Amino acid sequence: MTHNLSQEVQMFAKVAIRRTTAKRCTHWVFEKIGTFRNNLIHRAGRITYPQGKLTLTLNANDKVKQEFLNYFSSFGVAA
């Protein structure tokens, strides 16, 4: 179930890179589940509630920020 969920999240958030081929390879290039987990889930952060608004606070890393914003925007969550 974890494998399917991680791949579904990546498919939902990223654009298909490949077209249909004779060997039927996947349309997306997936990250390994360990990489996906380390980049998003095992990230040190804190959920705070300043001024009545939930906020995820992470370290100042622009690449990680863009990745989170990409996933949040693809799910329709306001970031």
N, CA, C and O atoms as a Maestro MAE file, in Angstrom:
{
 s_m_m2io_version
 :::
 2.0.0
}

f_m_ct {
 s_m_title
 :::
 protein
 m_atom[316] {
  # First column is atom index #
  i_m_mmod_type
  r_m_x_coord
  r_m_y_coord
  r_m_z_coord
  i_m_residue_number
  s_m_chain_name
  s_m_pdb_residue_name
  s_m_pdb_atom_name
  i_m_atomic_number
  :::
  1 25 0.820 -1.178 0.000 1 A "MET " " N  " 7
  2 3 0.000 0.000 0.000 1 A "MET " " CA " 6
  3 2 0.874 1.256 0.000 1 A "MET " " C  " 6
  4 15 0.549 2.235 -0.671 1 A "MET " " O  " 8
  5 25 1.965 1.233 0.738 2 A "THR " " N  " 7
  6 3 2.869 2.385 0.783 2 A "THR " " CA " 6
  7 2 3.480 2.653 -0.586 2 A "THR " " C  " 6
  8 15 3.585 3.800 -1.020 2 A "THR " " O  " 8
  9 25 3.879 1.583 -1.257 3 A "HIS " " N  " 7
  10 3 4.466 1.719 -2.590 3 A "HIS " " CA " 6
  11 2 3.474 2.376 -3.545 3 A "HIS " " C  " 6
  12 15 3.822 3.314 -4.262 3 A "HIS " " O  " 8
  13 25 2.238 1.880 -3.551 4 A "ASN " " N  " 7
  14 3 1.218 2.426 -4.445 4 A "ASN " " CA " 6
  15 2 0.902 3.882 -4.115 4 A "ASN " " C  " 6
  16 15 0.736 4.707 -5.014 4 A "ASN " " O  " 8
  17 25 0.820 4.189 -2.842 5 A "LEU " " N  " 7
  18 3 0.522 5.555 -2.431 5 A "LEU " " CA " 6
  19 2 1.634 6.517 -2.844 5 A "LEU " " C  " 6
  20 15 1.356 7.603 -3.353 5 A "LEU " " O  " 8
  21 25 2.894 6.125 -2.628 6 A "SER " " N  " 7
  22 3 3.996 7.019 -2.998 6 A "SER " " CA " 6
  23 2 4.049 7.236 -4.503 6 A "SER " " C  " 6
  24 15 4.329 8.344 -4.960 6 A "SER " " O  " 8
  25 25 3.784 6.189 -5.278 7 A "GLN " " N  " 7
  26 3 3.793 6.350 -6.734 7 A "GLN " " CA " 6
  27 2 2.610 7.191 -7.209 7 A "GLN " " C  " 6
  28 15 2.743 7.989 -8.137 7 A "GLN " " O  " 8
  29 25 1.464 7.012 -6.576 8 A "GLU " " N  " 7
  30 3 0.286 7.795 -6.950 8 A "GLU " " CA " 6
  31 2 0.499 9.279 -6.652 8 A "GLU " " C  " 6
  32 15 0.103 10.133 -7.445 8 A "GLU " " O  " 8
  33 25 1.118 9.586 -5.523 9 A "VAL " " N  " 7
  34 3 1.417 10.978 -5.174 9 A "VAL " " CA " 6
  35 2 2.371 11.575 -6.205 9 A "VAL " " C  " 6
  36 15 2.175 12.707 -6.647 9 A "VAL " " O  " 8
  37 25 3.396 10.828 -6.589 10 A "GLN " " N  " 7
  38 3 4.342 11.331 -7.584 10 A "GLN " " CA " 6
  39 2 3.685 11.507 -8.950 10 A "GLN " " C  " 6
  40 15 3.984 12.468 -9.657 10 A "GLN " " O  " 8
  41 25 2.796 10.594 -9.329 11 A "MET " " N  " 7
  42 3 2.100 10.717 -10.606 11 A "MET " " CA " 6
  43 2 1.174 11.928 -10.615 11 A "MET " " C  " 6
  44 15 1.034 12.609 -11.631 11 A "MET " " O  " 8
  45 25 0.550 12.186 -9.478 12 A "PHE " " N  " 7
  46 3 -0.390 13.295 -9.368 12 A "PHE " " CA " 6
  47 2 0.326 14.640 -9.428 12 A "PHE " " C  " 6
  48 15 -0.215 15.607 -9.963 12 A "PHE " " O  " 8
  49 25 1.546 14.707 -8.881 13 A "ALA " " N  " 7
  50 3 2.256 15.972 -8.753 13 A "ALA " " CA " 6
  51 2 3.201 16.275 -9.916 13 A "ALA " " C  " 6
  52 15 3.562 17.432 -10.130 13 A "ALA " " O  " 8
  53 25 3.600 15.259 -10.661 14 A "LYS " " N  " 7
  54 3 4.580 15.470 -11.730 14 A "LYS " " CA " 6
  55 2 3.959 15.226 -13.091 14 A "LYS " " C  " 6
  56 15 2.934 14.554 -13.210 14 A "LYS " " O  " 8
  57 25 4.582 15.773 -14.104 15 A "VAL " " N  " 7
  58 3 4.107 15.635 -15.474 15 A "VAL " " CA " 6
  59 2 4.691 14.349 -16.066 15 A "VAL " " C  " 6
  60 15 5.824 13.977 -15.762 15 A "VAL " " O  " 8
  61 25 3.921 13.688 -16.899 16 A "ALA " " N  " 7
  62 3 4.418 12.487 -17.577 16 A "ALA " " CA " 6
  63 2 5.551 12.883 -18.516 16 A "ALA " " C  " 6
  64 15 5.401 13.802 -19.321 16 A "ALA " " O  " 8
  65 25 6.683 12.192 -18.414 17 A "ILE " " N  " 7
  66 3 7.867 12.540 -19.197 17 A "ILE " " CA " 6
  67 2 7.926 11.744 -20.503 17 A "ILE " " C  " 6
  68 15 8.305 12.275 -21.547 17 A "ILE " " O  " 8
  69 25 7.552 10.483 -20.432 18 A "ARG " " N  " 7
  70 3 7.673 9.616 -21.597 18 A "ARG " " CA " 6
  71 2 6.326 9.419 -22.286 18 A "ARG " " C  " 6
  72 15 5.264 9.640 -21.704 18 A "ARG " " O  " 8
  73 25 6.408 9.002 -23.529 19 A "ARG " " N  " 7
  74 3 5.202 8.651 -24.283 19 A "ARG " " CA " 6
  75 2 5.052 7.130 -24.280 19 A "ARG " " C  " 6
  76 15 5.916 6.421 -23.763 19 A "ARG " " O  " 8
  77 25 3.991 6.643 -24.839 20 A "THR " " N  " 7
  78 3 3.760 5.203 -24.930 20 A "THR " " CA " 6
  79 2 4.799 4.587 -25.855 20 A "THR " " C  " 6
  80 15 5.070 5.102 -26.940 20 A "THR " " O  " 8
  81 25 5.373 3.478 -25.409 21 A "THR " " N  " 7
  82 3 6.374 2.781 -26.213 21 A "THR " " CA " 6
  83 2 5.939 1.341 -26.442 21 A "THR " " C  " 6
  84 15 4.988 0.864 -25.823 21 A "THR " " O  " 8
  85 25 6.638 0.658 -27.328 22 A "ALA " " N  " 7
  86 3 6.321 -0.743 -27.621 22 A "ALA " " CA " 6
  87 2 6.550 -1.632 -26.398 22 A "ALA " " C  " 6
  88 15 5.833 -2.613 -26.204 22 A "ALA " " O  " 8
  89 25 7.536 -1.297 -25.580 23 A "LYS " " N  " 7
  90 3 7.830 -2.102 -24.397 23 A "LYS " " CA " 6
  91 2 6.997 -1.681 -23.189 23 A "LYS " " C  " 6
  92 15 7.115 -2.272 -22.116 23 A "LYS " " O  " 8
  93 25 6.169 -0.675 -23.359 24 A "ARG " " N  " 7
  94 3 5.217 -0.231 -22.341 24 A "ARG " " CA " 6
  95 2 5.896 0.207 -21.040 24 A "ARG " " C  " 6
  96 15 5.449 -0.161 -19.954 24 A "ARG " " O  " 8
  97 25 6.960 0.983 -21.145 25 A "CYS " " N  " 7
  98 3 7.587 1.509 -19.933 25 A "CYS " " CA " 6
  99 2 6.690 2.605 -19.332 25 A "CYS " " C  " 6
  100 15 5.814 3.142 -20.010 25 A "CYS " " O  " 8
  101 25 6.918 2.919 -18.076 26 A "THR " " N  " 7
  102 3 6.055 3.888 -17.395 26 A "THR " " CA " 6
  103 2 6.208 5.279 -17.995 26 A "THR " " C  " 6
  104 15 7.248 5.610 -18.564 26 A "THR " " O  " 8
  105 25 5.180 6.075 -17.864 27 A "HIS " " N  " 7
  106 3 5.201 7.440 -18.386 27 A "HIS " " CA " 6
  107 2 5.975 8.375 -17.461 27 A "HIS " " C  " 6
  108 15 6.455 9.420 -17.899 27 A "HIS " " O  " 8
  109 25 6.097 8.014 -16.207 28 A "TRP " " N  " 7
  110 3 6.773 8.850 -15.223 28 A "TRP " " CA " 6
  111 2 8.084 8.221 -14.809 28 A "TRP " " C  " 6
  112 15 8.243 7.000 -14.848 28 A "TRP " " O  " 8
  113 25 9.024 9.064 -14.411 29 A "VAL " " N  " 7
  114 3 10.253 8.586 -13.799 29 A "VAL " " CA " 6
  115 2 10.065 8.760 -12.303 29 A "VAL " " C  " 6
  116 15 10.026 9.885 -11.804 29 A "VAL " " O  " 8
  117 25 9.948 7.659 -11.593 30 A "PHE " " N  " 7
  118 3 9.658 7.701 -10.168 30 A "PHE " " CA " 6
  119 2 10.936 7.748 -9.348 30 A "PHE " " C  " 6
  120 15 11.955 7.164 -9.718 30 A "PHE " " O  " 8
  121 25 10.860 8.458 -8.223 31 A "GLU " " N  " 7
  122 3 11.927 8.385 -7.242 31 A "GLU " " CA " 6
  123 2 11.780 7.066 -6.502 31 A "GLU " " C  " 6
  124 15 10.678 6.531 -6.386 31 A "GLU " " O  " 8
  125 25 12.892 6.544 -6.002 32 A "LYS " " N  " 7
  126 3 12.793 5.366 -5.150 32 A "LYS " " CA " 6
  127 2 12.027 5.762 -3.903 32 A "LYS " " C  " 6
  128 15 12.050 6.922 -3.492 32 A "LYS " " O  " 8
  129 25 11.350 4.798 -3.304 33 A "ILE " " N  " 7
  130 3 10.527 5.119 -2.142 33 A "ILE " " CA " 6
  131 2 11.375 5.633 -0.984 33 A "ILE " " C  " 6
  132 15 10.914 6.466 -0.204 33 A "ILE " " O  " 8
  133 25 12.613 5.143 -0.864 34 A "GLY " " N  " 7
  134 3 13.506 5.638 0.187 34 A "GLY " " CA " 6
  135 2 13.870 7.099 -0.031 34 A "GLY " " C  " 6
  136 15 13.911 7.879 0.920 34 A "GLY " " O  " 8
  137 25 14.134 7.469 -1.273 35 A "THR " " N  " 7
  138 3 14.448 8.857 -1.601 35 A "THR " " CA " 6
  139 2 13.247 9.753 -1.363 35 A "THR " " C  " 6
  140 15 13.368 10.834 -0.786 35 A "THR " " O  " 8
  141 25 12.096 9.298 -1.808 36 A "PHE " " N  " 7
  142 3 10.861 10.054 -1.618 36 A "PHE " " CA " 6
  143 2 10.587 10.273 -0.130 36 A "PHE " " C  " 6
  144 15 10.244 11.377 0.292 36 A "PHE " " O  " 8
  145 25 10.741 9.215 0.652 37 A "ARG " " N  " 7
  146 3 10.503 9.289 2.098 37 A "ARG " " CA " 6
  147 2 11.505 10.223 2.767 37 A "ARG " " C  " 6
  148 15 11.123 11.022 3.622 37 A "ARG " " O  " 8
  149 25 12.788 10.137 2.391 38 A "ASN " " N  " 7
  150 3 13.805 10.999 3.005 38 A "ASN " " CA " 6
  151 2 13.625 12.466 2.620 38 A "ASN " " C  " 6
  152 15 13.887 13.357 3.428 38 A "ASN " " O  " 8
  153 25 13.184 12.716 1.405 39 A "ASN " " N  " 7
  154 3 13.026 14.101 0.957 39 A "ASN " " CA " 6
  155 2 11.796 14.784 1.539 39 A "ASN " " C  " 6
  156 15 11.817 15.993 1.772 39 A "ASN " " O  " 8
  157 25 10.727 14.033 1.778 40 A "LEU " " N  " 7
  158 3 9.489 14.660 2.221 40 A "LEU " " CA " 6
  159 2 9.056 14.276 3.630 40 A "LEU " " C  " 6
  160 15 8.707 15.142 4.432 40 A "LEU " " O  " 8
  161 25 9.077 13.005 3.929 41 A "ILE " " N  " 7
  162 3 8.493 12.556 5.193 41 A "ILE " " CA " 6
  163 2 9.474 12.661 6.352 41 A "ILE " " C  " 6
  164 15 9.088 13.071 7.447 41 A "ILE " " O  " 8
  165 25 10.717 12.303 6.136 42 A "HIS " " N  " 7
  166 3 11.711 12.350 7.213 42 A "HIS " " CA " 6
  167 2 12.363 13.717 7.347 42 A "HIS " " C  " 6
  168 15 13.468 13.825 7.879 42 A "HIS " " O  " 8
  169 25 11.720 14.724 6.889 43 A "ARG " " N  " 7
  170 3 12.237 16.089 6.948 43 A "ARG " " CA " 6
  171 2 11.925 16.668 8.314 43 A "ARG " " C  " 6
  172 15 10.793 16.587 8.790 43 A "ARG " " O  " 8
  173 25 12.936 17.255 8.942 44 A "ALA " " N  " 7
  174 3 12.725 17.872 10.254 44 A "ALA " " CA " 6
  175 2 11.916 19.149 10.079 44 A "ALA " " C  " 6
  176 15 12.280 20.025 9.294 44 A "ALA " " O  " 8
  177 25 10.840 19.243 10.804 45 A "GLY " " N  " 7
  178 3 9.980 20.417 10.713 45 A "GLY " " CA " 6
  179 2 9.052 20.475 11.907 45 A "GLY " " C  " 6
  180 15 9.034 19.582 12.754 45 A "GLY " " O  " 8
  181 25 8.300 21.526 11.953 46 A "ARG " " N  " 7
  182 3 7.375 21.726 13.060 46 A "ARG " " CA " 6
  183 2 6.094 22.352 12.518 46 A "ARG " " C  " 6
  184 15 6.138 23.289 11.720 46 A "ARG " " O  " 8
  185 25 4.962 21.831 12.957 47 A "ILE " " N  " 7
  186 3 3.679 22.425 12.589 47 A "ILE " " CA " 6
  187 2 3.289 23.366 13.715 47 A "ILE " " C  " 6
  188 15 3.149 22.953 14.866 47 A "ILE " " O  " 8
  189 25 3.119 24.621 13.374 48 A "THR " " N  " 7
  190 3 2.768 25.650 14.362 48 A "THR " " CA " 6
  191 2 1.420 26.257 13.992 48 A "THR " " C  " 6
  192 15 0.886 25.992 12.915 48 A "THR " " O  " 8
  193 25 0.892 27.045 14.864 49 A "TYR " " N  " 7
  194 3 -0.424 27.657 14.680 49 A "TYR " " CA " 6
  195 2 -0.350 29.154 15.006 49 A "TYR " " C  " 6
  196 15 -1.062 29.623 15.893 49 A "TYR " " O  " 8
  197 25 0.502 29.908 14.300 50 A "PRO " " N  " 7
  198 3 0.607 31.334 14.597 50 A "PRO " " CA " 6
  199 2 -0.574 32.113 14.020 50 A "PRO " " C  " 6
  200 15 -0.951 31.907 12.867 50 A "PRO " " O  " 8
  201 25 -1.147 32.991 14.807 51 A "GLN " " N  " 7
  202 3 -2.251 33.863 14.410 51 A "GLN " " CA " 6
  203 2 -3.424 33.088 13.804 51 A "GLN " " C  " 6
  204 15 -4.097 33.579 12.898 51 A "GLN " " O  " 8
  205 25 -3.663 31.870 14.314 52 A "GLY " " N  " 7
  206 3 -4.809 31.084 13.882 52 A "GLY " " CA " 6
  207 2 -4.663 30.409 12.533 52 A "GLY " " C  " 6
  208 15 -5.662 29.985 11.952 52 A "GLY " " O  " 8
  209 25 -3.441 30.296 12.015 53 A "LYS " " N  " 7
  210 3 -3.228 29.683 10.707 53 A "LYS " " CA " 6
  211 2 -2.178 28.584 10.846 53 A "LYS " " C  " 6
  212 15 -1.076 28.835 11.334 53 A "LYS " " O  " 8
  213 25 -2.522 27.343 10.411 54 A "LEU " " N  " 7
  214 3 -1.561 26.250 10.476 54 A "LEU " " CA " 6
  215 2 -0.388 26.523 9.556 54 A "LEU " " C  " 6
  216 15 -0.575 26.929 8.409 54 A "LEU " " O  " 8
  217 25 0.828 26.301 10.054 55 A "THR " " N  " 7
  218 3 2.030 26.586 9.287 55 A "THR " " CA " 6
  219 2 3.030 25.459 9.484 55 A "THR " " C  " 6
  220 15 3.275 25.031 10.613 55 A "THR " " O  " 8
  221 25 3.606 24.978 8.394 56 A "LEU " " N  " 7
  222 3 4.684 24.002 8.461 56 A "LEU " " CA " 6
  223 2 5.994 24.772 8.385 56 A "LEU " " C  " 6
  224 15 6.261 25.450 7.393 56 A "LEU " " O  " 8
  225 25 6.804 24.673 9.420 57 A "THR " " N  " 7
  226 3 8.065 25.398 9.476 57 A "THR " " CA " 6
  227 2 9.212 24.415 9.258 57 A "THR " " C  " 6
  228 15 9.347 23.433 9.987 57 A "THR " " O  " 8
  229 25 10.036 24.690 8.248 58 A "LEU " " N  " 7
  230 3 11.199 23.873 7.920 58 A "LEU " " CA " 6
  231 2 12.445 24.747 7.914 58 A "LEU " " C  " 6
  232 15 12.376 25.960 8.111 58 A "LEU " " O  " 8
  233 25 13.600 24.098 7.681 59 A "ASN " " N  " 7
  234 3 14.819 24.899 7.549 59 A "ASN " " CA " 6
  235 2 14.796 25.677 6.232 59 A "ASN " " C  " 6
  236 15 13.963 25.404 5.368 59 A "ASN " " O  " 8
  237 25 15.682 26.619 6.078 60 A "ALA " " N  " 7
  238 3 15.698 27.492 4.897 60 A "ALA " " CA " 6
  239 2 16.412 26.799 3.736 60 A "ALA " " C  " 6
  240 15 17.602 27.028 3.519 60 A "ALA " " O  " 8
  241 25 15.701 25.962 2.993 61 A "ASN " " N  " 7
  242 3 16.239 25.262 1.849 61 A "ASN " " CA " 6
  243 2 15.262 25.462 0.691 61 A "ASN " " C  " 6
  244 15 14.152 24.931 0.712 61 A "ASN " " O  " 8
  245 25 15.677 26.225 -0.315 62 A "ASP " " N  " 7
  246 3 14.773 26.582 -1.410 62 A "ASP " " CA " 6
  247 2 14.322 25.382 -2.233 62 A "ASP " " C  " 6
  248 15 13.182 25.348 -2.696 62 A "ASP " " O  " 8
  249 25 15.202 24.393 -2.423 63 A "LYS " " N  " 7
  250 3 14.827 23.218 -3.212 63 A "LYS " " CA " 6
  251 2 13.720 22.430 -2.509 63 A "LYS " " C  " 6
  252 15 12.763 21.997 -3.151 63 A "LYS " " O  " 8
  253 25 13.847 22.245 -1.208 64 A "VAL " " N  " 7
  254 3 12.823 21.527 -0.442 64 A "VAL " " CA " 6
  255 2 11.527 22.327 -0.423 64 A "VAL " " C  " 6
  256 15 10.441 21.757 -0.530 64 A "VAL " " O  " 8
  257 25 11.637 23.637 -0.289 65 A "LYS " " N  " 7
  258 3 10.448 24.494 -0.289 65 A "LYS " " CA " 6
  259 2 9.689 24.341 -1.602 65 A "LYS " " C  " 6
  260 15 8.466 24.200 -1.597 65 A "LYS " " O  " 8
  261 25 10.404 24.369 -2.726 66 A "GLN " " N  " 7
  262 3 9.763 24.239 -4.030 66 A "GLN " " CA " 6
  263 2 9.106 22.871 -4.192 66 A "GLN " " C  " 6
  264 15 8.031 22.757 -4.781 66 A "GLN " " O  " 8
  265 25 9.758 21.833 -3.667 67 A "GLU " " N  " 7
  266 3 9.186 20.496 -3.776 67 A "GLU " " CA " 6
  267 2 7.892 20.385 -2.972 67 A "GLU " " C  " 6
  268 15 6.908 19.825 -3.455 67 A "GLU " " O  " 8
  269 25 7.887 20.917 -1.747 68 A "PHE " " N  " 7
  270 3 6.668 20.913 -0.944 68 A "PHE " " CA " 6
  271 2 5.569 21.741 -1.615 68 A "PHE " " C  " 6
  272 15 4.416 21.311 -1.666 68 A "PHE " " O  " 8
  273 25 5.917 22.920 -2.127 69 A "LEU " " N  " 7
  274 3 4.920 23.760 -2.789 69 A "LEU " " CA " 6
  275 2 4.350 23.077 -4.027 69 A "LEU " " C  " 6
  276 15 3.163 23.215 -4.324 69 A "LEU " " O  " 8
  277 25 5.189 22.345 -4.744 70 A "ASN " " N  " 7
  278 3 4.726 21.616 -5.921 70 A "ASN " " CA " 6
  279 2 3.693 20.560 -5.528 70 A "ASN " " C  " 6
  280 15 2.640 20.454 -6.157 70 A "ASN " " O  " 8
  281 25 3.995 19.780 -4.490 71 A "TYR " " N  " 7
  282 3 3.048 18.757 -4.044 71 A "TYR " " CA " 6
  283 2 1.771 19.387 -3.490 71 A "TYR " " C  " 6
  284 15 0.672 18.924 -3.794 71 A "TYR " " O  " 8
  285 25 1.905 20.427 -2.689 72 A "PHE " " N  " 7
  286 3 0.721 21.072 -2.113 72 A "PHE " " CA " 6
  287 2 -0.162 21.675 -3.193 72 A "PHE " " C  " 6
  288 15 -1.386 21.553 -3.134 72 A "PHE " " O  " 8
  289 25 0.449 22.330 -4.185 73 A "SER " " N  " 7
  290 3 -0.361 22.959 -5.238 73 A "SER " " CA " 6
  291 2 -1.044 21.906 -6.116 73 A "SER " " C  " 6
  292 15 -2.156 22.130 -6.596 73 A "SER " " O  " 8
  293 25 -0.392 20.770 -6.327 74 A "SER " " N  " 7
  294 3 -1.026 19.728 -7.152 74 A "SER " " CA " 6
  295 2 -2.219 19.106 -6.444 74 A "SER " " C  " 6
  296 15 -3.139 18.621 -7.102 74 A "SER " " O  " 8
  297 25 -2.222 19.112 -5.120 75 A "PHE " " N  " 7
  298 3 -3.368 18.591 -4.367 75 A "PHE " " CA " 6
  299 2 -4.407 19.672 -4.088 75 A "PHE " " C  " 6
  300 15 -5.449 19.380 -3.502 75 A "PHE " " O  " 8
  301 25 -4.148 20.901 -4.491 76 A "GLY " " N  " 7
  302 3 -5.106 21.965 -4.286 76 A "GLY " " CA " 6
  303 2 -5.074 22.543 -2.889 76 A "GLY " " C  " 6
  304 15 -6.032 23.185 -2.459 76 A "GLY " " O  " 8
  305 25 -3.972 22.321 -2.168 77 A "VAL " " N  " 7
  306 3 -3.832 22.850 -0.815 77 A "VAL " " CA " 6
  307 2 -3.146 24.203 -0.912 77 A "VAL " " C  " 6
  308 15 -2.112 24.332 -1.567 77 A "VAL " " O  " 8
  309 25 -3.713 25.205 -0.268 78 A "ALA " " N  " 7
  310 3 -3.101 26.538 -0.283 78 A "ALA " " CA " 6
  311 2 -1.839 26.503 0.561 78 A "ALA " " C  " 6
  312 15 -1.857 26.040 1.702 78 A "ALA " " O  " 8
  313 25 -0.754 26.990 0.001 79 A "ALA " " N  " 7
  314 3 0.521 26.986 0.733 79 A "ALA " " CA " 6
  315 2 0.873 28.372 1.190 79 A "ALA " " C  " 6
  316 15 1.910 28.569 1.823 79 A "ALA " " O  " 8
  :::
 }
 m_bond[315] {
  # First column is bond index #
  i_m_from
  i_m_to
  i_m_order
  :::
  1 1 2 1
  2 2 3 1
  3 3 4 2
  4 3 5 1
  5 5 6 1
  6 6 7 1
  7 7 8 2
  8 7 9 1
  9 9 10 1
  10 10 11 1
  11 11 12 2
  12 11 13 1
  13 13 14 1
  14 14 15 1
  15 15 16 2
  16 15 17 1
  17 17 18 1
  18 18 19 1
  19 19 20 2
  20 19 21 1
  21 21 22 1
  22 22 23 1
  23 23 24 2
  24 23 25 1
  25 25 26 1
  26 26 27 1
  27 27 28 2
  28 27 29 1
  29 29 30 1
  30 30 31 1
  31 31 32 2
  32 31 33 1
  33 33 34 1
  34 34 35 1
  35 35 36 2
  36 35 37 1
  37 37 38 1
  38 38 39 1
  39 39 40 2
  40 39 41 1
  41 41 42 1
  42 42 43 1
  43 43 44 2
  44 43 45 1
  45 45 46 1
  46 46 47 1
  47 47 48 2
  48 47 49 1
  49 49 50 1
  50 50 51 1
  51 51 52 2
  52 51 53 1
  53 53 54 1
  54 54 55 1
  55 55 56 2
  56 55 57 1
  57 57 58 1
  58 58 59 1
  59 59 60 2
  60 59 61 1
  61 61 62 1
  62 62 63 1
  63 63 64 2
  64 63 65 1
  65 65 66 1
  66 66 67 1
  67 67 68 2
  68 67 69 1
  69 69 70 1
  70 70 71 1
  71 71 72 2
  72 71 73 1
  73 73 74 1
  74 74 75 1
  75 75 76 2
  76 75 77 1
  77 77 78 1
  78 78 79 1
  79 79 80 2
  80 79 81 1
  81 81 82 1
  82 82 83 1
  83 83 84 2
  84 83 85 1
  85 85 86 1
  86 86 87 1
  87 87 88 2
  88 87 89 1
  89 89 90 1
  90 90 91 1
  91 91 92 2
  92 91 93 1
  93 93 94 1
  94 94 95 1
  95 95 96 2
  96 95 97 1
  97 97 98 1
  98 98 99 1
  99 99 100 2
  100 99 101 1
  101 101 102 1
  102 102 103 1
  103 103 104 2
  104 103 105 1
  105 105 106 1
  106 106 107 1
  107 107 108 2
  108 107 109 1
  109 109 110 1
  110 110 111 1
  111 111 112 2
  112 111 113 1
  113 113 114 1
  114 114 115 1
  115 115 116 2
  116 115 117 1
  117 117 118 1
  118 118 119 1
  119 119 120 2
  120 119 121 1
  121 121 122 1
  122 122 123 1
  123 123 124 2
  124 123 125 1
  125 125 126 1
  126 126 127 1
  127 127 128 2
  128 127 129 1
  129 129 130 1
  130 130 131 1
  131 131 132 2
  132 131 133 1
  133 133 134 1
  134 134 135 1
  135 135 136 2
  136 135 137 1
  137 137 138 1
  138 138 139 1
  139 139 140 2
  140 139 141 1
  141 141 142 1
  142 142 143 1
  143 143 144 2
  144 143 145 1
  145 145 146 1
  146 146 147 1
  147 147 148 2
  148 147 149 1
  149 149 150 1
  150 150 151 1
  151 151 152 2
  152 151 153 1
  153 153 154 1
  154 154 155 1
  155 155 156 2
  156 155 157 1
  157 157 158 1
  158 158 159 1
  159 159 160 2
  160 159 161 1
  161 161 162 1
  162 162 163 1
  163 163 164 2
  164 163 165 1
  165 165 166 1
  166 166 167 1
  167 167 168 2
  168 167 169 1
  169 169 170 1
  170 170 171 1
  171 171 172 2
  172 171 173 1
  173 173 174 1
  174 174 175 1
  175 175 176 2
  176 175 177 1
  177 177 178 1
  178 178 179 1
  179 179 180 2
  180 179 181 1
  181 181 182 1
  182 182 183 1
  183 183 184 2
  184 183 185 1
  185 185 186 1
  186 186 187 1
  187 187 188 2
  188 187 189 1
  189 189 190 1
  190 190 191 1
  191 191 192 2
  192 191 193 1
  193 193 194 1
  194 194 195 1
  195 195 196 2
  196 195 197 1
  197 197 198 1
  198 198 199 1
  199 199 200 2
  200 199 201 1
  201 201 202 1
  202 202 203 1
  203 203 204 2
  204 203 205 1
  205 205 206 1
  206 206 207 1
  207 207 208 2
  208 207 209 1
  209 209 210 1
  210 210 211 1
  211 211 212 2
  212 211 213 1
  213 213 214 1
  214 214 215 1
  215 215 216 2
  216 215 217 1
  217 217 218 1
  218 218 219 1
  219 219 220 2
  220 219 221 1
  221 221 222 1
  222 222 223 1
  223 223 224 2
  224 223 225 1
  225 225 226 1
  226 226 227 1
  227 227 228 2
  228 227 229 1
  229 229 230 1
  230 230 231 1
  231 231 232 2
  232 231 233 1
  233 233 234 1
  234 234 235 1
  235 235 236 2
  236 235 237 1
  237 237 238 1
  238 238 239 1
  239 239 240 2
  240 239 241 1
  241 241 242 1
  242 242 243 1
  243 243 244 2
  244 243 245 1
  245 245 246 1
  246 246 247 1
  247 247 248 2
  248 247 249 1
  249 249 250 1
  250 250 251 1
  251 251 252 2
  252 251 253 1
  253 253 254 1
  254 254 255 1
  255 255 256 2
  256 255 257 1
  257 257 258 1
  258 258 259 1
  259 259 260 2
  260 259 261 1
  261 261 262 1
  262 262 263 1
  263 263 264 2
  264 263 265 1
  265 265 266 1
  266 266 267 1
  267 267 268 2
  268 267 269 1
  269 269 270 1
  270 270 271 1
  271 271 272 2
  272 271 273 1
  273 273 274 1
  274 274 275 1
  275 275 276 2
  276 275 277 1
  277 277 278 1
  278 278 279 1
  279 279 280 2
  280 279 281 1
  281 281 282 1
  282 282 283 1
  283 283 284 2
  284 283 285 1
  285 285 286 1
  286 286 287 1
  287 287 288 2
  288 287 289 1
  289 289 290 1
  290 290 291 1
  291 291 292 2
  292 291 293 1
  293 293 294 1
  294 294 295 1
  295 295 296 2
  296 295 297 1
  297 297 298 1
  298 298 299 1
  299 299 300 2
  300 299 301 1
  301 301 302 1
  302 302 303 1
  303 303 304 2
  304 303 305 1
  305 305 306 1
  306 306 307 1
  307 307 308 2
  308 307 309 1
  309 309 310 1
  310 310 311 1
  311 311 312 2
  312 311 313 1
  313 313 314 1
  314 314 315 1
  315 315 316 2
  :::
 }
}
